[in-house]
Amino acid sequence: MTKRLGTGKRTGRKAAGAQGRATPARRPRRPGPASVPGDRADETRPAEPQTDRLRYLDAATRSIARGMDLDETLSELCRAAVPAFADTALVHLYDPLPVGDETTPAPGVLRLHTTRQTSPQAPASATEAAHPAVGGPLATRLRDGRPVFGDAPNAAATVAELLGPASVGTTPPPGRRLILAPLHGRSHVLGSVVLLRGTGRHPFTDDDLLVASQLATHTALGIDKAMLYAREASVADTLQRTMLPPSLPEPPGVRLASRYLPASRTAQVGGDWYDTIPLPGNRVALVIGDVMGHSMTSAAIMGQLRTTVQTLALLDLPPDEVLHHLDEQAGRLGTEHTATCLYALYDPVLQRLLVSNAGHLPPVLLRPDGTGEILSVPPGPPIGVGGGGFESTEIHAPAGATLLLYTDGLVESRDSDVLTGVENLRARLRTAATQGTPPALETLCDAALGALGKGDRDDDVALLAARFEGILPETVAYWYMAPRPQTAGQARRLTRRTLHRWGLDSLIETTELMVSEVVANAVRFASRPITLRLLCTDVLRCEVGDDSPVVPRMRHARLSDEGGRGLFLVDQLSERWGATRLSTGKVVWFEQSLPDSVAH
């Protein structure tokens, strides 16, 4: 009998606190004064439930802090509270939630956001939306910030205003079985959490009120963190999207398609970008890059680099020189920012591709017969590292071929390395191209992305596809002419003969006049032979180039002036015109619409 009494279960608060955990083996006590009943050792034994409460609170707050967004944070709160601490948890949040240091008036609606219940003995009837009256018991209690029991003064009116009139008489249950804890962020009241216990377990104690206060505090801080993180990610995502091209141009001789997929919610924005830049001579620059990191800073650096590339491209520099100057500019922005970039220059007349690479992944060229090739382009150092060493590689780009530029988010994942991902990409493209006729660019982009759009990604993805069509040689005429006074007349005769051969007799008179004016202006400043090129694609385009960096400026001539009306005539007679400064001089061009009878 004595043996059974010695090994029996403990009762009271100590037993309740130790419920649900294994009892550790006791060390044998030393004989002596320490074992005398009523001494200090016996007085400290009831502290064990307090230790359990602290362990629970530590584990619960750690779980709540792990939440990355609002739903995760509230889910962790409810998972930690029910059933270990309460039978039911109800979370109400203001709609909309205040963020950061905003000073906007407090919203007037509390919406039921999260509910978790395990015991039918703890009623959880609540309206979907509560409207706290200004100066009413609920608004006053939320501003006060201290948690209260359901049997506290004015608690019934507060609970009824929050959960609805139907809750009166059923919620809260008799006794201390409800705790209402306000959620206070760093600067604002965010809402409240209601914790209930059914009649099948012990009521809440004063110590439980402290636990509820800690749970509410850590939850409110987690909500604040999640809202600030979401706002920063939204701003950065908006910033990045506004810096990406809103639409792609439609230059003659090439078709373009692009895709951009943002990262998953755990990574948010990155610094991936792409661009297509039309250049003189119907050429087009194809650019793709990736700034290291995932933050608003990465998006801002991406925008600066993209603007720099556009400026350098319009100087008509070779790809390796573009990357060299881009690297210098990145160094001025700070050595802590690095990026990869691939710059390709396509000439539809020569069907030639010049490519230079700054630490980026190699492009994939899908040939007209469906075979895919990973282009061997010597990779230079990433942008921002310094040292240069970029090279331009010339590649034949036949009509019908497709070039695919992409960022590492497309080919790199937790399950495969980059090399495997690139090979898988080439296999997907080849499969898409073996269905008969060359697939449409949109279809090819879908094949390249695969199943990326269905799951979370650690990195954003940028994709740029270019289908080369080229320009037929018979639609291009090109001449070199010495800068002499007679050159303008020679240019008129060559233009007349060419347009007659192309069946554009209706455009001969106006084109001759504009060619004569632009060539005469080039002769005034050129010291080397000037160039005249006519291209007949979807428009008739004329380009006159010389070695002078002086760009002509249109002005309105006075009645007494003998000149100054040439560009005014070009502006009036052409659909579009412009002047582009190059590293070797400039090109002045103008375009005219084709007659309906010969329009492509």
ROBAVO-636450 format. One line per 3 residues: number of its first residue (from 1); their letters; for each residue x, y, z of C-alpha. Coordinates in Angstrom, 2 decimals. Layout:
% ROBAVO-636450
NUM	A	X/Y/Z  ... $
% end
This chain:
% ROBAVO-636450
1	MTK	0.00/0.00/0.00  2.79/2.35/0.90  4.53/1.58/-2.37 $
4	RLG	1.43/2.53/-4.35  1.11/5.81/-2.53  4.74/6.61/-3.19 $
7	TGK	4.37/6.26/-6.95  0.96/7.88/-7.37  0.20/10.86/-9.64 $
10	RTG	0.63/14.42/-8.45  -2.46/16.59/-8.14  -3.35/20.26/-8.22 $
13	RKA	-1.65/22.96/-10.27  1.51/20.90/-10.50  -0.29/18.06/-12.21 $
16	AGA	-2.11/20.41/-14.57  1.12/22.13/-15.58  2.89/18.84/-16.23 $
19	QGR	0.09/17.41/-18.33  1.16/16.07/-21.71  4.88/15.60/-20.97 $
22	ATP	6.93/12.73/-19.74  8.07/12.83/-16.12  11.88/12.86/-15.99 $
25	ARR	13.68/10.34/-13.84  14.50/11.77/-10.43  18.01/11.78/-9.12 $
28	PRR	18.44/10.14/-5.71  18.48/12.75/-2.97  21.29/13.01/-0.53 $
31	PGP	20.29/12.29/3.02  20.55/15.25/5.29  18.94/18.61/5.95 $
34	ASV	18.11/19.22/2.35  15.48/16.48/2.52  13.72/17.80/5.54 $
37	PGD	10.08/18.73/4.72  9.40/22.42/4.75  12.95/23.44/3.82 $
40	RAD	13.91/25.64/0.79  14.15/22.66/-1.60  10.51/21.78/-1.05 $
43	ETR	9.45/25.41/-1.43  10.94/25.60/-4.94  9.22/22.46/-6.26 $
46	PAE	5.91/24.20/-7.23  7.85/26.37/-9.72  7.82/23.51/-12.24 $
49	PQT	4.49/24.55/-13.89  5.92/28.04/-14.35  8.88/26.50/-16.18 $
52	DRL	6.49/24.59/-18.44  4.60/27.80/-19.15  7.83/29.58/-20.12 $
55	RYL	8.84/26.70/-22.38  5.46/26.80/-24.10  5.63/30.55/-24.52 $
58	DAA	9.15/30.36/-25.97  8.12/27.72/-28.53  4.92/29.60/-29.42 $
61	TRS	6.60/32.96/-29.98  9.30/31.32/-32.09  6.63/29.76/-34.29 $
64	IAR	4.81/33.07/-34.67  8.06/34.86/-35.57  8.64/32.37/-38.41 $
67	GMD	5.65/33.69/-40.34  6.68/35.52/-43.51  3.30/36.99/-44.41 $
70	LDE	0.03/37.86/-42.70  -1.71/34.52/-43.21  1.32/32.58/-42.06 $
73	TLS	1.71/34.68/-38.92  -1.93/34.27/-37.89  -1.88/30.59/-38.75 $
76	ELC	1.13/30.08/-36.49  -0.64/31.94/-33.68  -3.74/29.76/-33.92 $
79	RAA	-1.68/26.59/-34.22  0.28/27.53/-31.10  -2.81/28.56/-29.12 $
82	VPA	-5.18/25.72/-30.02  -5.39/23.22/-28.38  -2.33/23.69/-26.16 $
85	FAD	-3.60/26.91/-24.56  -7.24/27.35/-25.61  -10.03/25.50/-27.37 $
88	TAL	-10.91/28.33/-29.76  -9.06/31.29/-31.22  -10.71/34.17/-33.11 $
91	VHL	-8.61/36.88/-34.78  -10.17/40.15/-35.92  -8.16/42.70/-37.90 $
94	YDP	-8.91/46.22/-39.04  -9.72/46.57/-42.73  -7.62/48.02/-44.22 $
97	LPV	-4.66/47.36/-41.96  -2.55/50.43/-41.19  1.08/50.07/-42.30 $
100	GDE	4.26/51.64/-40.96  4.01/55.22/-39.72  0.90/56.13/-41.70 $
103	TTP	-1.23/58.79/-40.02  -4.47/58.00/-41.83  -7.65/57.82/-39.69 $
106	APG	-8.27/54.47/-38.04  -10.50/52.21/-40.18  -13.96/51.61/-38.81 $
109	VLR	-14.34/47.91/-39.60  -12.94/44.87/-37.79  -13.18/41.75/-39.92 $
112	LHT	-12.96/38.17/-38.72  -9.76/36.97/-40.36  -8.83/33.64/-38.77 $
115	TRQ	-10.70/31.04/-36.72  -9.43/27.84/-35.13  -11.59/25.60/-32.93 $
118	TSP	-11.14/22.08/-31.59  -13.78/21.72/-28.89  -17.51/22.01/-29.55 $
121	QAP	-17.90/22.91/-25.91  -16.32/26.33/-26.56  -18.79/28.35/-28.66 $
124	ASA	-17.25/30.57/-31.33  -20.21/32.37/-32.85  -19.02/35.64/-34.35 $
127	TEA	-20.12/38.06/-37.02  -17.89/38.49/-40.05  -17.49/42.24/-39.49 $
130	AHP	-17.69/44.42/-36.40  -18.05/48.21/-36.40  -16.55/49.57/-33.17 $
133	AVG	-18.35/52.71/-32.07  -16.13/55.72/-31.47  -15.69/55.93/-27.70 $
136	GPL	-17.54/52.61/-27.25  -16.34/49.75/-25.02  -14.63/47.86/-27.83 $
139	ATR	-12.70/50.83/-29.24  -11.71/51.85/-25.71  -10.51/48.37/-24.84 $
142	LRD	-8.46/48.08/-28.05  -6.80/51.44/-27.44  -6.01/50.44/-23.87 $
145	GRP	-3.98/47.49/-25.14  -4.23/45.27/-22.05  -5.83/41.81/-22.24 $
148	VFG	-8.85/41.15/-20.02  -10.87/38.16/-18.86  -14.41/37.65/-20.02 $
151	DAP	-15.75/38.32/-16.51  -14.01/41.72/-16.18  -16.12/44.87/-15.86 $
154	NAA	-17.66/45.90/-19.22  -16.16/42.78/-20.83  -19.57/41.41/-21.81 $
157	ATV	-20.44/44.59/-23.72  -17.01/44.58/-25.38  -17.35/40.93/-26.46 $
160	AEL	-20.90/41.50/-27.69  -19.77/44.45/-29.82  -16.93/42.38/-31.30 $
163	LGP	-18.62/39.01/-31.81  -22.16/40.23/-32.34  -25.36/40.28/-30.27 $
166	ASV	-25.85/36.54/-30.75  -22.83/35.88/-28.59  -24.41/37.40/-25.47 $
169	GTT	-25.36/34.65/-23.02  -23.32/31.98/-24.79  -19.98/33.71/-25.18 $
172	PPP	-18.19/34.13/-22.89  -18.97/30.93/-20.98  -19.34/31.16/-17.21 $
175	GRR	-16.15/31.94/-15.33  -12.77/32.91/-16.67  -12.99/31.00/-19.94 $
178	LIL	-12.43/33.92/-22.33  -9.51/36.30/-22.84  -9.71/39.31/-25.13 $
181	APL	-6.22/40.53/-26.09  -5.78/43.64/-28.29  -3.19/43.49/-31.07 $
184	HGR	-0.96/46.55/-30.85  1.68/47.09/-33.55  4.55/49.52/-33.35 $
187	SHV	2.38/52.50/-34.21  -1.22/51.35/-34.58  -3.98/49.19/-33.15 $
190	LGS	-4.29/46.28/-35.57  -7.17/44.25/-34.13  -7.77/41.65/-31.43 $
193	VVL	-7.48/37.97/-30.60  -10.11/36.15/-28.54  -9.14/32.91/-26.76 $
196	LRG	-11.78/30.62/-25.26  -11.77/27.49/-23.16  -14.67/25.09/-22.96 $
199	TGR	-16.18/23.70/-19.77  -14.17/20.53/-20.16  -10.90/22.12/-18.99 $
202	HPF	-9.70/24.44/-16.25  -10.52/28.16/-16.51  -7.79/30.69/-17.33 $
205	TDD	-5.58/31.91/-14.50  -3.76/35.19/-13.92  -0.60/33.60/-15.32 $
208	DLL	-2.53/32.63/-18.45  -3.45/36.26/-18.90  0.26/37.09/-19.08 $
211	VAS	0.78/34.31/-21.62  -2.07/35.68/-23.77  -0.52/39.14/-23.57 $
214	QLA	2.80/37.80/-24.87  1.12/35.87/-27.67  -0.77/38.99/-28.75 $
217	THT	2.35/41.17/-28.60  4.45/38.84/-30.74  1.58/38.36/-33.18 $
220	ALG	1.14/42.12/-33.57  4.86/42.55/-34.22  4.68/39.74/-36.77 $
223	IDK	1.72/41.40/-38.51  3.63/44.68/-38.61  6.64/42.90/-40.13 $
226	AML	4.52/41.07/-42.68  2.71/44.24/-43.78  5.91/46.26/-44.10 $
229	YAR	7.53/43.42/-46.03  4.54/43.13/-48.34  4.51/46.88/-48.97 $
232	EAS	8.23/46.97/-49.74  7.89/44.00/-52.05  4.93/45.61/-53.80 $
235	VAD	6.80/48.88/-54.29  9.89/47.06/-55.57  7.80/44.90/-57.89 $
238	TLQ	6.05/47.98/-59.27  9.38/49.72/-59.65  10.82/46.80/-61.54 $
241	RTM	7.83/46.36/-63.83  7.78/50.04/-64.75  11.44/49.77/-65.71 $
244	LPP	10.81/46.82/-68.01  9.69/47.73/-71.54  5.89/48.08/-71.63 $
247	SLP	5.83/46.63/-75.15  8.27/45.33/-77.70  9.08/47.18/-80.93 $
250	EPP	8.38/45.65/-84.33  11.56/46.26/-86.33  11.74/44.88/-89.87 $
253	GVR	13.46/41.51/-90.23  12.84/40.19/-86.71  9.91/39.17/-84.55 $
256	LAS	10.08/39.47/-80.78  8.38/37.96/-77.73  9.16/38.20/-74.04 $
259	RYL	8.07/36.92/-70.66  8.70/38.02/-67.11  7.75/35.96/-64.04 $
262	PAS	8.29/37.48/-60.59  9.83/35.40/-57.85  7.75/33.60/-55.26 $
265	RTA	6.58/35.41/-52.15  9.65/34.24/-50.21  12.12/35.86/-52.64 $
268	QVG	9.97/38.63/-54.13  11.63/40.97/-56.63  15.00/40.67/-58.26 $
271	GDW	17.02/42.59/-60.79  16.22/40.70/-64.00  15.58/42.78/-67.12 $
274	YDT	15.46/42.56/-70.89  15.37/45.11/-73.65  15.15/45.48/-77.43 $
277	IPL	16.58/48.63/-78.98  16.06/49.49/-82.69  19.20/50.94/-84.25 $
280	PGN	20.05/52.62/-87.58  20.10/50.32/-90.59  17.18/48.20/-89.31 $
283	RVA	19.49/46.57/-86.82  18.25/45.72/-83.34  20.06/45.26/-80.04 $
286	LVI	18.86/42.38/-77.85  19.76/42.73/-74.18  19.21/40.64/-71.08 $
289	GDV	20.67/41.11/-67.62  20.40/40.18/-63.97  21.41/42.30/-60.99 $
292	MGH	22.44/40.20/-58.01  20.09/40.26/-55.03  16.36/40.52/-54.31 $
295	SMT	15.43/43.92/-53.01  14.30/47.38/-53.97  17.95/48.31/-54.36 $
298	SAA	18.39/45.55/-56.95  15.41/46.86/-58.91  16.76/50.42/-58.76 $
301	IMG	20.23/49.35/-59.92  18.59/47.39/-62.72  16.81/50.53/-63.90 $
304	QLR	20.06/52.51/-63.92  21.93/49.84/-65.86  19.10/49.46/-68.35 $
307	TTV	19.10/53.21/-69.01  22.87/53.14/-69.45  22.64/50.28/-71.96 $
310	QTL	20.03/52.17/-73.99  22.26/55.24/-74.12  25.32/53.24/-75.12 $
313	ALL	23.39/51.27/-77.74  22.27/54.44/-79.50  25.93/55.40/-79.90 $
316	DLP	26.17/52.39/-82.23  29.08/50.86/-80.33  30.15/47.24/-80.80 $
319	PDE	28.75/44.86/-78.13  32.07/44.47/-76.32  32.46/48.26/-76.01 $
322	VLH	28.91/48.59/-74.73  29.68/46.13/-71.93  33.01/47.83/-71.22 $
325	HLD	31.36/51.22/-70.67  28.52/49.59/-68.73  31.07/48.02/-66.41 $
328	EQA	32.67/51.42/-65.83  29.29/52.97/-65.03  28.45/50.15/-62.60 $
331	GRL	31.73/50.84/-60.82  30.58/54.41/-60.24  27.33/53.13/-58.71 $
334	GTE	29.28/51.12/-56.10  31.43/48.04/-56.03  28.91/46.13/-53.92 $
337	HTA	26.52/45.85/-56.87  27.27/43.29/-59.57  25.22/42.12/-62.53 $
340	TCL	25.42/39.80/-65.50  24.51/41.02/-68.96  24.42/39.66/-72.50 $
343	YAL	24.30/42.08/-75.44  23.51/40.85/-78.95  23.38/42.98/-82.12 $
346	YDP	21.35/41.59/-85.03  21.77/42.88/-88.60  18.89/41.63/-90.77 $
349	VLQ	20.58/42.70/-94.01  23.79/40.75/-93.37  21.93/38.10/-91.31 $
352	RLL	24.69/38.43/-88.76  24.67/38.35/-84.98  27.36/39.99/-82.82 $
355	VSN	27.27/38.81/-79.20  29.22/39.84/-76.11  28.78/38.32/-72.67 $
358	AGH	29.44/39.67/-69.16  29.14/36.62/-66.93  25.66/35.72/-68.21 $
361	LPP	24.30/32.33/-69.21  24.87/31.40/-72.88  21.97/31.98/-75.30 $
364	VLL	20.26/29.15/-77.12  19.89/29.31/-80.91  17.11/27.20/-82.39 $
367	RPD	17.89/26.66/-86.06  15.26/26.40/-88.84  15.60/22.59/-88.95 $
370	GTG	14.65/22.33/-85.25  18.09/21.62/-83.83  19.09/23.62/-80.78 $
373	EIL	22.55/24.96/-80.12  23.99/26.50/-76.98  26.08/29.32/-78.39 $
376	SVP	29.68/29.36/-77.33  30.24/32.98/-76.34  33.35/33.72/-74.23 $
379	PGP	32.02/34.92/-70.85  33.70/38.03/-69.52  33.56/39.08/-65.86 $
382	PIG	30.21/40.25/-64.45  29.33/43.92/-64.66  30.68/45.82/-61.66 $
385	VGG	33.68/43.57/-61.07  35.97/45.69/-63.23  38.87/44.67/-65.42 $
388	GGF	37.03/44.46/-68.75  38.12/41.64/-71.02  34.90/41.47/-73.05 $
391	EST	34.89/39.98/-76.55  32.45/40.16/-79.46  31.62/36.91/-81.23 $
394	EIH	30.13/36.88/-84.75  27.46/34.24/-85.43  25.50/33.51/-88.59 $
397	APA	21.78/34.10/-87.96  19.86/32.57/-90.89  16.25/33.44/-91.63 $
400	GAT	13.93/31.22/-89.61  16.31/30.80/-86.66  15.26/31.80/-83.14 $
403	LLL	17.50/33.22/-80.43  16.49/32.71/-76.80  17.96/34.91/-74.06 $
406	YTD	17.08/34.09/-70.44  18.10/34.60/-66.82  19.22/31.96/-64.34 $
409	GLV	15.80/31.69/-62.71  14.68/29.72/-65.77  17.33/26.99/-65.53 $
412	ESR	18.50/26.92/-61.90  16.57/25.40/-59.00  17.04/23.47/-55.78 $
415	DSD	16.74/20.21/-57.72  19.18/20.84/-60.60  22.29/22.83/-61.36 $
418	VLT	22.66/25.41/-64.11  24.26/23.12/-66.70  21.51/20.53/-66.32 $
421	GVE	18.89/23.27/-66.52  20.35/24.66/-69.77  20.36/21.21/-71.34 $
424	NLR	16.76/20.66/-70.25  15.84/24.01/-71.78  17.40/23.05/-75.11 $
427	ARL	15.53/19.73/-75.01  12.19/21.49/-74.39  12.81/23.88/-77.28 $
430	RTA	13.77/21.05/-79.61  10.62/19.13/-78.67  8.49/22.18/-79.39 $
433	ATQ	10.22/22.68/-82.76  9.72/19.11/-83.98  5.96/19.41/-84.24 $
436	GTP	6.19/20.30/-87.95  6.32/23.96/-88.87  8.40/26.30/-86.67 $
439	PAL	6.32/27.06/-83.57  5.00/30.52/-82.90  7.13/32.59/-80.56 $
442	ETL	4.46/32.56/-77.84  4.29/28.78/-78.03  8.07/28.59/-77.85 $
445	CDA	8.09/30.82/-74.77  5.52/28.57/-73.11  7.71/25.55/-73.85 $
448	ALG	10.76/27.31/-72.47  9.01/28.19/-69.22  7.69/24.67/-68.79 $
451	ALG	5.91/24.33/-65.43  7.55/27.35/-63.79  4.32/29.28/-63.61 $
454	KGD	2.66/26.70/-61.31  4.97/26.74/-58.27  7.10/28.85/-56.03 $
457	RDD	10.42/30.10/-57.37  13.47/31.40/-55.57  14.30/33.83/-58.38 $
460	DVA	12.48/35.85/-60.98  12.64/34.89/-64.64  13.19/37.09/-67.69 $
463	LLA	12.92/35.61/-71.17  13.45/37.25/-74.58  12.89/35.39/-77.85 $
466	ARF	13.82/36.75/-81.31  12.77/35.06/-84.56  15.11/36.16/-87.36 $
469	EGI	13.49/36.80/-90.72  16.16/38.90/-92.37  15.76/41.44/-95.17 $
472	LPE	16.02/40.26/-98.76  19.11/41.65/-100.57  16.98/42.84/-103.49 $
475	TVA	15.13/45.22/-101.17  18.33/47.02/-100.16  20.40/49.51/-102.19 $
478	YWY	23.70/50.90/-100.84  26.24/53.39/-102.21  29.40/55.24/-101.17 $
481	MAP	29.74/58.73/-102.63  32.50/61.35/-102.43  31.54/64.59/-100.62 $
484	RPQ	31.46/66.83/-103.71  28.96/69.47/-104.89  27.82/67.09/-107.63 $
487	TAG	26.97/64.32/-105.14  23.42/65.56/-104.51  22.57/65.20/-108.20 $
490	QAR	24.17/61.76/-108.29  22.08/60.70/-105.28  18.89/61.86/-107.01 $
493	RLT	19.63/59.80/-110.11  20.44/56.66/-108.08  17.26/57.10/-106.05 $
496	RRT	15.10/57.56/-109.16  16.52/54.45/-110.82  16.10/52.29/-107.69 $
499	LHR	12.53/53.34/-106.91  11.51/52.71/-110.52  12.94/49.19/-110.25 $
502	WGL	10.97/48.59/-107.04  7.73/49.83/-108.62  7.55/52.92/-106.39 $
505	DSL	7.21/55.53/-109.13  4.64/57.45/-107.11  7.29/58.15/-104.44 $
508	IET	10.11/59.20/-106.79  9.48/62.93/-106.79  9.21/63.43/-103.02 $
511	TEL	12.01/60.97/-102.25  14.39/62.64/-104.72  13.75/66.03/-103.13 $
514	MVS	14.37/64.76/-99.56  17.46/62.74/-100.58  18.91/65.78/-102.30 $
517	EVV	18.43/67.99/-99.23  19.90/65.45/-96.75  22.87/64.58/-99.00 $
520	ANA	23.62/68.25/-99.65  23.70/68.87/-95.90  26.07/65.90/-95.40 $
523	VRF	28.41/67.16/-98.13  28.82/70.46/-96.24  30.34/68.76/-93.17 $
526	ASR	31.78/65.42/-94.36  35.49/64.88/-94.91  35.20/61.23/-96.01 $
529	PIT	32.84/59.42/-98.39  29.20/59.58/-97.38  26.78/56.63/-97.54 $
532	LRL	23.32/56.42/-99.05  21.12/53.43/-98.32  17.54/52.72/-99.39 $
535	LCT	15.52/49.92/-97.79  12.10/48.75/-98.88  10.47/46.71/-96.11 $
538	DVL	7.12/47.65/-94.60  8.13/51.28/-95.27  10.56/53.01/-97.61 $
541	RCE	13.54/54.09/-95.51  16.41/56.30/-96.61  19.65/56.66/-94.58 $
544	VGD	22.47/59.11/-95.25  25.63/58.74/-93.16  28.75/60.87/-92.84 $
547	DSP	31.75/61.21/-90.53  30.72/64.53/-88.95  29.36/64.43/-85.38 $
550	VVP	27.31/67.60/-86.01  23.65/66.56/-85.89  21.39/68.74/-88.06 $
553	RMR	18.74/70.81/-86.31  15.53/71.92/-87.93  14.90/75.66/-87.82 $
556	HAR	12.46/78.04/-89.45  14.22/80.14/-92.06  13.44/83.83/-92.48 $
559	LSD	12.19/85.18/-95.81  15.60/86.69/-96.52  17.53/83.43/-95.84 $
562	EGG	18.84/81.50/-98.83  18.96/78.16/-96.97  17.73/76.45/-93.84 $
565	RGL	14.58/74.94/-95.35  15.90/71.43/-96.14  14.97/69.68/-92.89 $
568	FLV	11.69/71.56/-92.81  10.80/69.95/-96.15  11.89/66.53/-94.86 $
571	DQL	9.72/67.00/-91.79  6.70/67.93/-93.93  7.07/65.24/-96.61 $
574	SER	8.12/62.18/-94.59  6.20/60.04/-92.10  9.13/60.05/-89.65 $
577	WGA	12.66/61.29/-89.65  15.58/61.52/-87.22  19.31/61.78/-86.72 $
580	TRL	21.47/59.33/-84.78  24.97/60.17/-83.59  27.39/57.26/-84.01 $
583	STG	30.93/56.61/-82.87  32.03/57.25/-86.48  29.78/60.24/-87.21 $
586	KVV	26.01/60.33/-87.68  23.13/58.95/-89.74  20.17/61.05/-90.88 $
589	WFE	17.16/58.99/-91.92  13.55/59.41/-93.00  10.69/57.01/-93.77 $
592	QSL	7.67/57.04/-96.06  4.63/54.79/-96.22  4.42/52.47/-99.20 $
595	PDS	1.56/52.73/-101.69  -1.26/50.28/-101.09  -0.45/48.47/-104.31 $
598	VAH	3.00/47.37/-103.09  2.57/47.43/-99.28  3.67/44.16/-97.69 $
% end
